[in-house]
Amino acid sequence: MITAFSVSVLFLVSYLTYHYHVGTTRVPGQGWVRPVFFTMPVTHTILAALVPFLALVTLSRAVKGQFPKHRRIARWTLPVWLYVSVTGVIVYLMLYHL
């Protein structure tokens, strides 16, 4: 889990650095595709902002051996983390490959 957390932090730093230097990307497409597309990045972005905090709390509780507290927050952290991971790949594919 520490390795997964470390790789996620490395990705977050590289992602933020890239977008700081490059900026934003315009959404291609017209019509019904635009509202469908914008729904996913909005939920992705909101939840992605929560993931570092959820992950830090979850990881720290496990390291401290507070496993009942760890399990309670991990039930939220894992699905949010997975959703952000999957939707991030989908948003990337939609922006740059469709």
C-alpha positions in Angstrom: 0.0 0.0 0.0 2.9 2.3 0.7 4.2 1.6 -2.8 0.8 2.3 -4.3 0.6 5.6 -2.4 4.1 6.6 -3.4 3.4 5.9 -7.1 0.1 7.9 -6.8 2.0 10.8 -5.3 4.6 10.7 -8.0 1.8 10.7 -10.7 0.0 13.6 -9.0 3.2 15.7 -8.9 4.0 15.0 -12.6 0.4 15.6 -13.6 0.2 18.9 -11.9 3.6 20.0 -13.2 2.7 19.1 -16.7 -0.6 21.0 -16.6 1.1 24.0 -14.9 3.4 24.3 -17.9 1.1 23.2 -20.7 -2.3 24.5 -19.6 -5.7 23.1 -20.4 -6.9 21.2 -23.4 -10.0 22.2 -25.4 -12.7 19.6 -25.6 -13.2 18.3 -29.1 -16.6 17.5 -30.5 -20.0 19.1 -30.8 -23.6 18.3 -29.9 -24.6 15.7 -27.4 -21.0 14.5 -26.8 -20.0 17.7 -24.9 -22.5 17.4 -22.0 -21.8 13.7 -21.7 -18.1 14.3 -21.7 -18.2 17.2 -19.1 -20.1 15.1 -16.6 -17.2 12.7 -16.1 -14.4 15.2 -15.7 -16.4 17.2 -13.1 -17.0 14.2 -10.9 -13.4 13.0 -11.5 -11.9 16.4 -10.5 -14.0 16.8 -7.3 -13.2 13.3 -6.1 -9.6 13.5 -7.2 -9.2 16.5 -4.9 -10.4 14.3 -2.0 -8.2 11.3 -2.7 -4.9 12.6 -1.2 -6.6 13.4 2.1 -8.5 10.1 2.2 -5.4 8.2 1.3 -3.2 9.9 3.9 -5.8 9.3 6.7 -6.3 5.7 5.6 -2.6 5.0 5.4 -1.7 6.7 8.7 -4.4 4.7 10.5 -3.0 1.5 9.1 0.6 2.4 10.1 -0.5 3.3 13.6 -2.4 -0.1 13.9 -5.8 1.6 14.3 -7.4 -1.1 12.1 -11.1 -0.6 13.0 -10.7 3.1 12.1 -8.7 2.2 9.1 -11.4 -0.1 7.8 -14.1 2.5 8.3 -12.4 5.0 6.1 -10.9 2.5 3.6 -14.4 1.5 2.7 -14.7 5.0 1.2 -11.1 5.5 0.0 -10.9 2.4 -2.2 -14.0 3.0 -4.3 -13.2 6.8 -4.7 -9.6 6.0 -5.6 -10.7 3.4 -8.2 -13.3 5.7 -9.7 -10.7 8.5 -10.1 -8.2 6.1 -11.6 -10.6 4.7 -14.2 -12.2 7.9 -15.1 -8.8 9.6 -15.4 -7.9 7.1 -18.1 -11.3 7.5 -19.8 -11.0 11.3 -19.8 -7.5 11.0 -21.3 -8.7 8.7 -24.0 -11.6 11.0 -24.8 -9.5 14.1 -25.0 -6.5 12.8 -26.9 -7.6 9.7 -28.8 -11.3 10.1 -29.8 
